[in-house]
Amino acid sequence: MVISSPLAFSVWSPGTLLRVSGEDAATFLQGQFTNDLRDVPYGTGVYGLWLNQKGKVLADSFVLPGEAAGEFLVLSYFCPVATLRARLEAYIIADDVVLEDLTMAWTGVSVLGPGAGEWLRKQPRAGRSFPGRRQIEENREWIFPSTALAEVRAQLAGIREVDAAELATRRIHAEIPVVPADIGPGDLPGEGALESAAISYIKGCYLGQEVMARLKSMGQVRRRLRRVRGTGPLPTLPATLWQGEQRVGDLRSVSAVDGGYEGLAMISLVTFKAGAGLALAAGASETAAVIAAEP
């Protein structure tokens, strides 16, 4: 008899999955990644960013310790492997670092809900698992060679499968940005509220670190990613947001909810008027609002 579970799951394909190895792999990645990779236990992962010299976000990823000492897996939900690989290769000068592309050969499953980690610990399974970034509640990612997908689906029997649209709804409700759709090469990490999740201020130097340190000690960002709610059909993205004749932001991702949509928008902290609504055209009627006291 199949017993139903309060958990849910969703199958996904990575945007990037690279195996990074070589004698200098650890020091190379530590000098490029925004988060601290020292002493990361096997079975976990560290989330962080890959920046340019101006501190703008080129890509994000998890970095997981590999099977062998000095080996790592670099995994991104959505960033194309060509982008992330080019970012890494641009700074491999005399380093003993080898990149192997596993993107097309591996598959992921998000296990969603309280008890996801415990459920995975009880399963004899191929691949790796680590904490994910899909929703407010607990979720774990399970990655494995794609040849094991049928076996994995058999183990998931009795658990409700959710599609990519529901996964996006959960993410947007949790105000978790997607890179590069919500935060990208024109944006700073702080504009997506990624400081606590993705930035270490004590690890030492990495590309873009001086900008991050300066913003932390001296300045504030002038824009911020905020959740918005609107009525009517899903807007075509990207969509400009207005208050009267004043452009105040851009809607960058969106998901259908009862009676309309929710999305993540980059809102100007300079021009936005708290308490006023938002429109999708200059001078148009207000059909959306920021879900916050102020951005």
Helices and strands as residue ranges (DSSP letters): E 8-12, E 16-21, H 25-30, E 46-51, E 57-65, E 72-76, H 81-89, E 98-101, G 103-105, E 106-112, H 116-121, E 128-131, E 139-145, G 146-148, H 149-155, E 160-161, H 164-173, G 189-192, H 195-198, H 209-218, E 223-231, E 239-243, E 246-257, E 260-268, E 288-290
